[in-house]
Amino acid sequence: MARPCAVDLFCGAGGLSYGLKSAGIDVAAGIDSDPACKHPFESNVKARFVEMDAKDLTPEFVESLFAPGSPRILAGCAPCQPFSCYNPSGRGGNKRDLLSRFGDLAERVLPDVVAMENVPGLAKYPVFEKFVGALRRAGYGYDYRTVNCAKYGIPQTRRRLVLLASRRGPIRLQGGKRGRRATVWDAIRHTEPIRAGESSGTDRLHKASALSAKNLERIRKSRPGGSWRDWDEGLRTPCHRRDAGKTFGSIYGRMEWHKPGPTITTQFYGFGTGRFGHPEQHRAISLREGALLQTFPKNYSFVADYERVSIHPVARLIGNAVPVELGRAIGRSIVRHLELPAAAGGQAAAAAGDGSTVRHPELPAGQRTLFPASGSRAGA
């Protein structure tokens, strides 16, 4: 079998593509409307970067990117801000259409496999049902589930929705690792000690944001796993004194060495935006440490050598990325699926019947696998 070939929609800095590539999948191209993604994608994934809005993509263009004769994978993580629990206001609603566009392209390009990663809240929205409906109409069997990233070697409490769909028969994400979970210690214990507002002399990305005198005093009074409730009254902010602010216990928090860290957001560089304080140094985690917690390799390049490292733009690339190890798990699941004899998939699909829902005992309620009738699959 020829090596599978993937095109990554909404590729960002390349976390998903890097993971797919490490699992044995060739990445033909990454597509994103953000020009800041070009350097990290091309320099690390070593594949073509296409700067284009997904709304302007044509099926013919996407098809032209795939290597001839290879099993084709259309992958992507459409911008998730409208569906995230970290965005209770629902801002960014215009980005909802991008998932629909993903579904339209899958329905018309008809790749062998579709892979989608997003926030768990997406499954509650009509746009997700529309996306799944497009796959169903195109003859795909699909599986979607919410996964705990810590089970996949990612040192975060992050939870993500992963959908895999195939026209070759049943497909599902492989199970995570059993036993000990990856921790903050595993990810960042080797980074060089630096102070707030400083950068490492050997790694430009190991750069921490500055702290005001008040916040420096606050972090010195903070303990790993604690909260602002541990501070003296004089250090508490006005919002902490209001009823609404009293529920946010993780704000101004330190991470704990021997536990997974919090979900890495685009604001992870700020001590006051979550539990992003370093476990023992008096600063928020650095850009490099955020990338390591997202399981990027320690030498992953986000900024060209001739460019200045600006904290907010780089943090946005890191926080929006699919963790590399989750991308690797998705890739391994796809490779294993494509290596299975086609007949096995056809028998399972035929047993399910047209439009049936096949439930696995290990699947939590509300997560399902659907296999179309064998007659609706490609080549049946």
C-alpha positions as CSV (number, residue, x, y, z in Angstrom):
1,M,0.0,0.0,0.0
2,A,1.2,3.5,-0.8
3,R,1.8,5.8,2.1
4,P,-1.3,7.7,3.1
5,C,-1.3,11.3,2.2
6,A,-3.0,14.1,4.2
7,V,-4.1,17.7,3.5
8,D,-4.6,19.7,6.7
9,L,-7.3,22.3,6.7
10,F,-6.9,25.1,9.3
11,C,-3.4,23.8,9.9
12,G,-2.2,26.5,12.3
13,A,1.4,26.0,13.5
14,G,1.3,22.3,12.4
15,G,0.6,20.4,15.6
16,L,-1.9,18.0,13.9
17,S,0.3,17.6,10.8
18,Y,3.5,17.0,12.8
19,G,1.6,14.3,14.7
20,L,0.2,12.7,11.5
21,K,3.7,12.7,9.9
22,S,5.3,11.1,13.0
23,A,2.7,8.3,12.7
24,G,3.8,7.5,9.1
25,I,1.5,9.7,7.1
26,D,2.8,12.0,4.4
27,V,1.5,15.5,4.7
28,A,1.0,17.1,1.2
29,A,0.0,20.6,2.4
30,G,-1.4,22.7,5.2
31,I,-4.0,25.4,4.6
32,D,-4.6,28.4,6.8
33,S,-5.7,32.0,6.4
34,D,-3.1,33.2,9.0
35,P,0.3,34.1,7.4
36,A,2.0,33.6,10.8
37,C,1.5,29.9,10.3
38,K,3.7,29.7,7.3
39,H,7.1,29.6,9.1
40,P,6.3,27.0,11.8
41,F,4.4,24.8,9.3
42,E,7.0,24.8,6.6
43,S,10.1,24.7,8.7
44,N,8.9,21.8,11.0
45,V,6.4,19.8,9.0
46,K,8.5,20.2,5.8
47,A,5.4,20.5,3.6
48,R,3.7,23.1,1.4
49,F,1.8,25.9,3.2
50,V,-1.1,27.5,1.4
51,E,-2.3,30.8,2.7
52,M,-6.0,30.8,1.9
53,D,-9.4,31.1,3.6
54,A,-11.3,27.9,3.6
55,K,-14.3,29.7,2.2
56,D,-12.3,30.3,-1.0
57,L,-11.1,26.7,-1.5
58,T,-12.5,24.7,-4.3
59,P,-12.8,20.9,-4.3
60,E,-10.6,20.8,-7.5
61,F,-7.8,22.7,-5.8
62,V,-7.9,20.5,-2.7
63,E,-7.9,17.3,-4.8
64,S,-4.8,18.6,-6.7
65,L,-2.8,18.7,-3.5
66,F,-3.0,15.0,-2.8
67,A,-0.3,12.6,-4.1
68,P,-1.7,10.4,-6.9
69,G,-2.4,6.8,-6.0
70,S,-2.1,7.3,-2.2
71,P,-4.9,6.8,0.3
72,R,-6.2,10.4,0.9
73,I,-6.9,12.0,4.3
74,L,-8.6,15.3,4.8
75,A,-7.9,16.5,8.3
76,G,-8.4,19.7,10.3
77,C,-9.4,21.5,13.4
78,A,-11.8,24.3,12.4
79,P,-11.5,27.4,14.7
80,C,-13.1,26.3,18.0
81,Q,-13.6,29.6,19.8
82,P,-17.4,29.8,19.1
83,F,-17.9,26.4,20.8
84,S,-15.4,26.7,23.7
85,C,-16.2,26.8,27.4
86,Y,-13.5,29.5,27.6
87,N,-15.7,31.7,25.4
88,P,-19.0,31.9,27.2
89,S,-20.0,35.0,25.2
90,G,-20.0,33.0,22.0
91,R,-17.9,35.5,20.1
92,G,-16.4,34.5,16.8
93,G,-19.7,33.2,15.5
94,N,-18.7,33.9,11.9
95,K,-16.2,31.1,12.3
96,R,-19.0,28.5,12.7
97,D,-19.4,28.4,8.9
98,L,-15.8,27.0,8.6
99,L,-16.9,23.6,9.9
100,S,-19.7,23.5,7.4
101,R,-17.2,24.3,4.7
102,F,-15.0,21.4,5.9
103,G,-18.1,19.1,5.6
104,D,-18.8,20.4,2.1
105,L,-15.2,19.8,0.9
106,A,-15.3,16.3,2.4
107,E,-18.5,15.5,0.6
108,R,-17.2,16.7,-2.7
109,V,-13.5,15.6,-2.6
110,L,-14.4,12.2,-1.0
111,P,-11.1,11.4,0.7
112,D,-10.7,7.9,2.0
113,V,-10.5,9.2,5.6
114,V,-11.7,12.4,7.3
115,A,-10.2,13.4,10.7
116,M,-11.6,16.3,12.8
117,E,-10.5,17.6,16.2
118,N,-12.3,20.3,18.2
119,V,-13.7,21.2,21.6
120,P,-16.2,18.9,23.2
121,G,-18.9,21.6,23.2
122,L,-19.1,21.5,19.5
123,A,-21.2,18.3,19.6
124,K,-24.1,20.3,21.1
125,Y,-24.4,22.6,18.1
126,P,-26.5,22.2,14.9
127,V,-23.4,22.8,12.8
128,F,-21.9,19.6,14.1
129,E,-25.0,17.6,13.1
130,K,-24.7,19.3,9.7
131,F,-21.1,18.2,9.4
132,V,-21.9,14.6,10.4
133,G,-24.9,14.7,7.9
134,A,-22.5,15.6,5.1
135,L,-20.3,12.6,5.9
136,R,-23.3,10.3,6.1
137,R,-24.6,11.5,2.7
138,A,-21.2,10.8,1.3
139,G,-21.2,7.2,2.5
140,Y,-18.8,7.5,5.4
141,G,-18.8,5.5,8.6
142,Y,-17.8,7.6,11.5
143,D,-16.8,7.5,15.1
144,Y,-16.7,10.5,17.5
145,R,-15.8,10.7,21.1
146,T,-14.5,13.1,23.8
147,V,-11.1,12.1,25.0
148,N,-9.0,13.0,28.0
149,C,-5.7,14.2,26.5
150,A,-3.8,13.1,29.6
151,K,-4.4,9.5,28.5
152,Y,-2.5,10.2,25.3
153,G,0.8,11.4,26.8
154,I,-0.3,15.0,27.0
155,P,0.4,16.7,30.3
156,Q,-2.8,18.7,30.4
157,T,-6.3,18.2,31.8
158,R,-7.5,19.1,28.3
159,R,-10.5,17.3,26.8
160,R,-11.1,17.2,23.1
161,L,-13.6,15.9,20.6
162,V,-12.1,13.7,17.9
163,L,-14.0,12.4,14.9
164,L,-12.7,9.9,12.4
165,A,-14.7,8.9,9.3
166,S,-13.9,6.4,6.5
167,R,-15.3,5.2,3.3
168,R,-13.5,1.9,3.8
169,G,-15.3,0.6,6.8
170,P,-15.3,0.9,10.5
171,I,-12.8,3.3,12.1
172,R,-12.2,4.6,15.6
173,L,-9.6,6.4,17.6
174,Q,-7.3,3.9,19.4
175,G,-7.5,3.9,23.2
176,G,-5.1,6.0,25.3
177,K,-2.3,4.8,27.5
178,R,-3.0,3.1,30.8
179,G,-1.2,3.8,34.0
180,R,0.7,6.9,35.0
181,R,-0.3,10.2,33.3
182,A,2.2,12.7,31.9
183,T,2.9,15.6,34.3
184,V,4.2,19.1,34.3
185,W,7.4,17.7,35.7
186,D,7.8,15.4,32.7
187,A,7.4,18.3,30.2
188,I,9.3,21.3,31.6
189,R,11.6,20.3,34.4
190,H,14.6,20.7,32.2
191,T,14.0,24.2,31.1
192,E,16.5,26.9,32.2
193,P,15.5,29.0,35.2
194,I,14.6,32.5,34.1
195,R,12.8,35.5,35.7
196,A,9.6,37.2,34.7
197,G,10.3,39.4,31.7
198,E,13.4,37.6,30.8
199,S,14.5,35.3,27.9
200,S,16.9,32.5,27.7
201,G,20.3,33.1,26.1
202,T,20.1,29.8,24.3
203,D,16.5,29.5,23.3
204,R,14.6,32.6,22.2
205,L,11.3,31.0,22.7
206,H,12.0,30.4,26.4
207,K,10.7,33.8,27.2
208,A,8.4,34.8,30.1
209,S,6.1,37.8,30.3
210,A,6.9,40.6,32.8
211,L,5.0,40.9,36.0
212,S,4.0,44.1,37.8
213,A,5.3,44.7,41.3
214,K,1.9,43.7,42.7
215,N,1.7,40.5,40.7
216,L,5.2,39.6,41.6
217,E,4.2,39.8,45.3
218,R,1.1,37.7,44.6
219,I,3.0,34.9,42.9
220,R,5.5,34.8,45.7
221,K,2.6,34.2,48.1
222,S,1.1,31.5,45.8
223,R,1.6,27.8,46.3
224,P,1.4,25.0,43.7
225,G,-2.2,24.0,43.3
226,G,-3.4,26.8,45.5
227,S,-5.4,29.9,44.6
228,W,-5.8,33.6,45.3
229,R,-7.7,32.6,48.4
230,D,-4.3,31.8,50.0
231,W,-3.3,35.5,49.8
232,D,-3.6,38.2,52.4
233,E,-6.6,40.4,51.9
234,G,-4.5,43.2,50.6
235,L,-3.3,41.2,47.6
236,R,-6.7,40.2,46.4
237,T,-8.2,42.0,43.4
238,P,-11.5,43.8,43.4
239,C,-13.1,41.0,41.3
240,H,-12.1,38.5,43.9
241,R,-14.3,40.3,46.4
242,R,-17.4,40.1,44.2
243,D,-19.6,37.0,44.2
244,A,-19.0,36.4,40.5
245,G,-15.2,36.4,40.9
246,K,-15.2,34.1,43.9
247,T,-15.8,31.0,41.6
248,F,-12.6,31.4,39.6
249,G,-10.2,29.6,41.9
250,S,-7.6,28.8,39.3
251,I,-7.0,32.4,38.2
252,Y,-3.6,33.5,39.5
253,G,-2.7,29.9,40.2
254,R,0.5,27.9,40.1
255,M,0.8,24.6,38.4
256,E,1.8,21.4,40.3
257,W,4.9,19.5,39.3
258,H,3.5,16.0,39.6
259,K,0.0,16.5,38.0
260,P,-1.1,17.3,34.5
261,G,-1.2,21.1,33.8
262,P,-4.4,23.0,32.8
263,T,-5.6,23.3,29.2
264,I,-3.1,25.5,27.4
265,T,-5.0,28.4,26.0
266,T,-3.8,31.3,23.9
267,Q,-3.4,33.3,27.1
268,F,-1.1,30.8,28.9
269,Y,1.7,33.4,29.2
270,G,-0.3,35.4,31.7
271,F,-0.2,34.7,35.5
272,G,-3.6,36.3,35.9
273,T,-5.4,34.4,33.1
274,G,-5.5,30.9,34.6
275,R,-3.4,28.4,36.5
276,F,-0.3,29.3,34.4
277,G,2.1,30.2,37.2
278,H,5.4,28.1,37.1
279,P,5.4,25.5,39.9
280,E,8.3,27.1,41.7
281,Q,9.8,30.1,39.8
282,H,8.1,33.5,40.3
283,R,6.7,33.9,36.8
284,A,4.1,32.5,34.4
285,I,5.3,29.7,32.1
286,S,7.3,30.7,29.1
287,L,6.4,30.3,25.5
288,R,8.7,27.3,25.2
289,E,7.1,25.7,28.2
290,G,3.7,26.2,26.8
291,A,4.8,24.5,23.6
292,L,6.3,21.6,25.6
293,L,3.0,21.1,27.4
294,Q,1.4,21.0,24.0
295,T,3.9,18.2,23.3
296,F,5.7,20.0,20.6
297,P,9.4,18.9,20.3
298,K,11.8,21.1,22.3
299,N,13.4,22.5,19.1
300,Y,10.1,23.3,17.3
301,S,10.5,26.6,15.5
302,F,7.6,29.1,15.7
303,V,9.5,32.3,14.5
304,A,12.1,32.7,11.8
305,D,15.6,33.6,13.1
306,Y,15.4,37.1,11.6
307,E,12.1,37.8,13.3
308,R,11.5,39.2,16.8
309,V,9.8,36.9,19.3
310,S,6.5,38.6,20.4
311,I,4.7,36.9,23.2
312,H,1.1,37.3,22.2
313,P,1.3,36.2,18.5
314,V,3.4,33.1,19.4
315,A,1.2,32.2,22.3
316,R,-1.8,32.3,20.0
317,L,-0.1,29.8,17.6
318,I,0.8,27.5,20.5
319,G,-2.6,27.7,22.3
320,N,-4.6,27.1,19.2
321,A,-2.6,24.1,18.1
322,V,-3.7,20.5,18.3
323,P,-1.3,18.8,20.7
324,V,1.2,16.8,18.7
325,E,0.7,13.6,20.7
326,L,-3.0,13.7,20.0
327,G,-2.2,14.2,16.3
328,R,0.1,11.2,16.5
329,A,-2.7,9.1,18.1
330,I,-5.1,10.1,15.3
331,G,-2.4,9.3,12.7
332,R,-1.7,5.8,14.2
333,S,-5.4,5.1,14.3
334,I,-5.7,6.0,10.6
335,V,-2.7,4.0,9.6
336,R,-3.9,0.9,11.4
337,H,-7.4,1.3,9.8
338,L,-5.9,1.6,6.3
339,E,-3.8,-1.5,6.8
340,L,-6.7,-3.7,7.7
341,P,-8.1,-5.9,4.9
342,A,-10.9,-4.2,3.1
343,A,-13.1,-7.3,3.4
344,A,-13.1,-7.0,7.2
345,G,-14.4,-3.5,7.1
346,G,-17.0,-4.5,4.5
347,Q,-18.3,-7.4,6.6
348,A,-18.7,-5.2,9.7
349,A,-20.4,-2.5,7.7
350,A,-22.8,-4.9,6.0
351,A,-23.6,-6.4,9.4
352,A,-24.5,-2.9,10.7
353,G,-27.0,-2.3,7.9
354,D,-27.9,0.9,6.1
355,G,-27.8,3.8,8.5
356,S,-27.4,1.7,11.6
357,T,-25.7,2.8,14.7
358,V,-23.1,0.3,16.1
359,R,-22.4,0.8,19.7
360,H,-19.2,-0.5,21.3
361,P,-19.5,-1.5,25.0
362,E,-16.5,0.7,25.8
363,L,-18.1,3.8,24.2
364,P,-19.6,6.2,26.8
365,A,-23.2,7.1,26.3
366,G,-23.8,9.8,23.7
367,Q,-20.8,8.8,21.6
368,R,-21.5,6.6,18.6
369,T,-20.0,4.8,15.6
370,L,-22.1,4.7,12.5
371,F,-21.2,2.4,9.5
372,P,-23.1,2.9,6.2
373,A,-24.3,-0.1,4.3
374,S,-21.7,-1.9,2.3
375,G,-23.3,-0.8,-0.9
376,S,-22.7,2.9,-0.1
377,R,-19.0,2.6,0.4
378,A,-16.5,3.4,-2.2
379,G,-15.7,0.4,-4.3
380,A,-18.5,-1.8,-2.9
